Amino acid sequence: MVHKQNYSARRELSKQNRLATGVLSERFPDVSEIVIHMTYYQKAVNQLLMLRTVHVLPTDSAYFNMECVIKGCVEGGFDLTSVISSMVKTRKKVGKGTLVCCGKTDTLAPDHASICYKINIQYHKKSR
C-alpha cells in the first residue's frame, strides 16, 4: 500500500512539473520540433535496457527530465533541460552525449543506469 501511495505521489509531482514548464512554443518560440533519441543502459550482464525516441512538438510540454526505468530508483532520471537550452541558445541542430542517473537507493549502485542521447532540433525558418 505504501509503495502505491509513493508511486501516486511521484506521478502527481511529475504532472505538476510538466505543467509548470509550459509548452515548447512558449519556452522556445524559434523551435518547431525536437527529437530525442535515447539508448538506456543498466549496470548488469545485459547492459542494453531500451531504445527510446521522444518527439516534442510546439504544443507539447517543454519538460525534458526523463525518468530512470530501473525498478527501485527513487528521484533519479536524466535531465536534458540544460543540454536542450544550451543547444537552442546557440541554434545548434544536433547534440550528442551521455548522462548517468543520479537516483539514490540502498540496493542500487550510484551509477546503476545511464543513457546515450542524440538530440535533433528543427527551427522555424526565419522570414526575410
N, C-alpha and C positions, 0 to 999 in steps of 0.2 A: 504493500500500500504506500509506504514512504517513497519507494522508487517511482511509482506512478505520479505522486504529488510533485516530486523533484523534477521529473520529466515535464509535467504540465507547466510548472513554474519557468523552466528554461525555455520552453516553446513560447510562452507568453512574453518573456523578456526579448526573445529573438524577434517576435512580431512587432513589439514596441520599437525596437532598434531599427527595424526595416522602415517603419512609418516615419521615424524621426529623421532618417537620412534624406527623405524626399525622393523624387523621381529623377532619373538620369537627365532629362531635358532641363530641369531646374538647376541641378548641381553642375552639369557640364553642357551648356547650351550648344556648343560647337560640335558635339559628338552625335553621330547618327546611329552608331551601333558599336558594341564591344562584344568580342567573342573571346571567352576564356577557356583554353584547353588545359586540363589538369591530368596528371598521372599521379595517383595516390600510391604511396609505398608504406609498408609496415616493417618494423624490425622483427623479422621472423624468417623461417626457412623459405616460404613462398613470399617474396618481398612485394611483388606487384599485387596491389589490392584492387584497384579500379581505375578505369579511364572515364573522364567526365568532361563534357563540353557544356558551357553555360553561355547562352546568347542574352545580352542585355540590350533592350530597345529603349528609345526615349521615354516611353510610358512606364517602364519597369523601375523598380526600386533601385536606387544607387547604393545598395548595401553589398559590400564586397568581402565580407567576413565569412569564409566557407568553413562549415563545421568539420571537426575531425570525425571520421566514421569509425574509429576504433571504439568498441564497446568498453565502457568504464572510464573513458576520458571525460573529465569534467573541466569546463572553462577553457577548452583547447580550441584549436582551429587554425586557420590560415587567413590572416588579414591582408588582403591585397589592396586595401584602400590607398595606402601611401604610394604603392607602385603605380596604380592607375592614375592617381592625382598628379604624380610627377610626370608620367607619360603625357597626360593631357596638357599640362602646363608648358611642355616643350614641343607639343604637337607630334610626338613620336607615334609611329604607326604600329610597331612591333616591339614587344619586350619579352624576354625570357629570364627565368631564374628558378631558384629553389627556396622553399621555406620549410622549416621544421616546426611541428606542433609544439605549442607552449603549454599544453594541458598538464595538469598535475593529478596524480593519484598514487596511492600506496603500492599498487600492483603493477604499474607500467613504468618502463624506463623513461627518463626525461625526453629522449629522442625516439619515442615509440612509433612516430609516424612523420612522414614528410610528403611534400608534393614537388613535382617539377611542373612549371607552368609556362605557357606561351599565351600572350595576350595580343590580340589584333584589335586595333581601334580604327574605325572609319569616321571621318569628319564630314560635316556638311560642306558642300562646295561653296566657296566664297563668291558672292555675286560681284561683278565688276561694274 
